[in-house]
Amino acid sequence: MIERIKRFIDENRLLNKNERYLLSFSGGPDSVFLSFILDKIGYEFELFYLNHLLREDADKEEKFVKEFAEKLKRKIFVERFDVKRFCEENKLGIEEGARIIRREKLYEKIIQFNYNYALLAHTLDDLIENFFIRIFRGSGFGIPGMKMKEDWIIRPILNIRKNEIVSFLNNEKIEYYIDPSNSDRSFLRNRIRMELIPLIEDISPTGLNGIIKTIDNIESMKSSFYKMVKDIKIRRFLNHIEFDSGKYLSLPESLRFLFMRNALSIFSGELELKKEHIKKSEGRFELKNFIVEINKNFGIIHKKVQLEEKRLDIDKSLIFGDFYIECKKVDDLIYKKNEFEDVEYFDLNDLFPPFFIRKREEGDKMVRFRKNRERKIKDFFIDKKIPVILRDFWPLVCDRNGILFIPFVARCERGKIKKETKDILMFKCRRILNGWT
Amino acid sequence: MIERIKRFIDENRLLNKNERYLLSFSGGPDSVFLSFILDKIGYEFELFYLNHLLREDADKEEKFVKEFAEKLKRKIFVERFDVKRFCEENKLGIEEGARIIRREKLYEKIIQFNYNYALLAHTLDDLIENFFIRIFRGSGFGIPGMKMKEDWIIRPILNIRKNEIVSFLNNEKIEYYIDPSNSDRSFLRNRIRMELIPLIEDISPTGLNGIIKTIDNIESMKSSFYKMVKDIKIRRFLNHIEFDSGKYLSLPESLRFLFMRNALSIFSGELELKKEHIKKSEGRFELKNFIVEINKNFGIIHKKVQLEEKRLDIDKSLIFGDFYIECKKVDDLIYKKNEFEDVEYFDLNDLFPPFFIRKREEGDKMVRFRKNRERKIKDFFIDKKIPVILRDFWPLVCDRNGILFIPFVARCERGKIKKETKDILMFKCRRILNGWT
């Protein structure tokens, strides 16, 4: 088994002995297996565990996880997060919310401690489960492929079946923690795993291998298409996608239509797209569930989502549209901005809590940092070339006195950090990318 | 319901009151429903029923079918065919063999009696079942689309769910015949219908609608791809596909690779295809399960199939590779050749039964019609520009004295019809196209 994974890693050039990795660890069989194998092969990695505080046995799990890391003589980061409350507040399903939070926390550590990549213990079974979840939603281009490497994430055991893992661990007498919620039939994924996949194995012994081949064939259809449209790069966020409009506009009309059609199928497709919609080259149009804007720089397809004002307390975080926003008291200004992350620091004593996040309203104004005159925030959006369509889904961080921070756009003059500042408040905002799963 | 189907037919311009149709009728709910509705709307159609002689209740079914036609005051063709024996002899699954025979017999009537199209009572459930059958086989480009119209076939109720049909018939107190083999769990299709689809409906109430959307999205990916490769026309036969090599060869290498990859996925894909394989522009190469030939006129991908010699008795038919061959005593020479069908007539008393079909062997010779000198049959293949790869899968109709007929290529001088011929023997051969299902 070790040899097989070694071969898979080498053939696909996934890992490198000169790099440092952070392995997302849950204590379940998959991540126990991945840790065990990579430890044996001798890669440099450490563990990250997020206690979701979801279940009564959460402490027991955390204890197991810490002991496992100790036995492996690997450092482990343990964080706790009230996932249930977060999901309720943000109207997310537990599974989706937990995934988003896990990714955010993991990414934070990757950046903070300079890891090269995060390692996820996804298996072939996860791939098949995702395939079904996506086709049940009516996806097309959103059907996941065999992505061993994606942005900052690597999946070194994506070719292994879960039952192989479990029998390996049992044979080797390696302990793992069984998450009782994995058999909770109110989760679609669990029913796919516990009922659908075994049924398919029963009615067609070669069926699952066929599905894996199909996934591969669909991936080939996707890459064929991207090739045809000059490799237009699509960036997927939680509720919208962005693409290079220059390349898009240079396509003939019939290809533009197909591109739009396929891009919509990343979500769940939109059957009401008509040829008329793509007749005009630049501009906006609305479909039943989406708004589309093509401007000189970007093409954007945005799901129609309702965004209500949300309160954001200190040391809490929330999701607003496609943004993950955190509010935290900190001791220093260590976080830096990057393409997907914006951070601003404030003198807490100059602010008027409670804080809240809302979308823009007609006539919103703000005094920008290092300025002394109020201006319409519309001008700030224009300065930063934020597409019109996105402005209606953009978060404004406010206190009782007005707008404090427009992530990736501007912050206000008020509350700036001074020599004598005692209490530093940080607002960190990340655009949520939506990849494989 | 009638209104809904009328709208579907009109929106998709499926049927026309000036045309005559032949409806493939089984007595089951779907075809009873289709007949009832089209009768009400007032289209001109007649019925075709093939008694498969498979089940003990076959006579009862035939009786029901005839009575139904009588009540509807529509003409019905009733044919009988020993499907089980045919499938055994040709090593086909019952379902596949029955489908091929039904198509052949139906097509025969379409040609013979000048119908415009055949009507099939396929429903949304059939589409979903086919989707699963195909993904279990590892298909990609072979995943079926919402094909309401395909060659000589029209599917006017492809947007209707089976349970809608059954409750309509029950409400209207319209009788239908229940085929007991539809609940035979040894058929993959039946288990998909009886177990998989209900499970999906249970675990995800919107899952099936999602799958229908996915099918549509995949269809769009397929048509995108065909557009990219200059609409290369692919013809699908049972065991091979043919495409225009001129267009193929004019593609850049990377597109040729993708085209080949996707074309292979019409069957079940072939993961061992390498870039090296498409480096050479013309020529042949072998993969694990396929042989590929690119020549000046055609590109051909052929499954590796074993073809053994088969006996063909009078008034019987068989399948040899991608050909359906019939041997029949007839009174006149009514059948004509067409692109997919070749026919030759012989004076039975000049032949030496039994007849058999085999593939070519080194040194095969024949005296061609209206010639008097024996020539190598290789020359005949060359004259007719039959691609080399196909020659090894081509049927030769023989008697004890030698080769009589090479369909679509040549027949022998021996046994030609004379004024004094009493017993006419017909050999009819059709290339089996493989469409949606």
Chai-1 contact restraints between the chains, C-beta under 6 A:
chainA,res_idxA,chainB,res_idxB,connection_type,confidence,min_distance_angstrom,max_distance_angstrom,comment,restraint_id
A,I135,B,I211,contact,1.0,0.0,6.0,A-B,restraint_1
A,I135,B,T214,contact,1.0,0.0,6.0,A-B,restraint_2
A,F136,B,S204,contact,1.0,0.0,6.0,A-B,restraint_3
A,F136,B,G207,contact,1.0,0.0,6.0,A-B,restraint_4
A,F136,B,G210,contact,1.0,0.0,6.0,A-B,restraint_5
A,R137,B,G210,contact,1.0,0.0,6.0,A-B,restraint_6
A,G138,B,G210,contact,1.0,0.0,6.0,A-B,restraint_7
A,G138,B,K213,contact,1.0,0.0,6.0,A-B,restraint_8
A,G138,B,T214,contact,1.0,0.0,6.0,A-B,restraint_9
A,G140,B,N217,contact,1.0,0.0,6.0,A-B,restraint_10
A,G140,B,I218,contact,1.0,0.0,6.0,A-B,restraint_11
A,L188,B,S204,contact,1.0,0.0,6.0,A-B,restraint_12
A,R191,B,I203,contact,1.0,0.0,6.0,A-B,restraint_13
A,I203,B,R191,contact,1.0,0.0,6.0,A-B,restraint_14
A,S204,B,F136,contact,1.0,0.0,6.0,A-B,restraint_15
A,S204,B,L188,contact,1.0,0.0,6.0,A-B,restraint_16
A,G207,B,F136,contact,1.0,0.0,6.0,A-B,restraint_17
A,G210,B,F136,contact,1.0,0.0,6.0,A-B,restraint_18
A,G210,B,R137,contact,1.0,0.0,6.0,A-B,restraint_19
A,G210,B,G138,contact,1.0,0.0,6.0,A-B,restraint_20
A,I211,B,I135,contact,1.0,0.0,6.0,A-B,restraint_21
A,K213,B,G138,contact,1.0,0.0,6.0,A-B,restraint_22
A,K213,B,G269,contact,1.0,0.0,6.0,A-B,restraint_23
A,T214,B,I135,contact,1.0,0.0,6.0,A-B,restraint_24
A,T214,B,G138,contact,1.0,0.0,6.0,A-B,restraint_25
A,N217,B,G140,contact,1.0,0.0,6.0,A-B,restraint_26
A,N217,B,S265,contact,1.0,0.0,6.0,A-B,restraint_27
A,N217,B,G269,contact,1.0,0.0,6.0,A-B,restraint_28
A,I218,B,G140,contact,1.0,0.0,6.0,A-B,restraint_29
A,S220,B,R261,contact,1.0,0.0,6.0,A-B,restraint_30
A,M221,B,M221,contact,1.0,0.0,6.0,A-B,restraint_31
A,S224,B,F225,contact,1.0,0.0,6.0,A-B,restraint_32
A,S224,B,L258,contact,1.0,0.0,6.0,A-B,restraint_33
A,F225,B,S224,contact,1.0,0.0,6.0,A-B,restraint_34
A,M228,B,M228,contact,1.0,0.0,6.0,A-B,restraint_35
A,L258,B,S224,contact,1.0,0.0,6.0,A-B,restraint_36
A,R261,B,S220,contact,1.0,0.0,6.0,A-B,restraint_37
A,S265,B,N217,contact,1.0,0.0,6.0,A-B,restraint_38
A,G269,B,K213,contact,1.0,0.0,6.0,A-B,restraint_39
A,G269,B,N217,contact,1.0,0.0,6.0,A-B,restraint_40
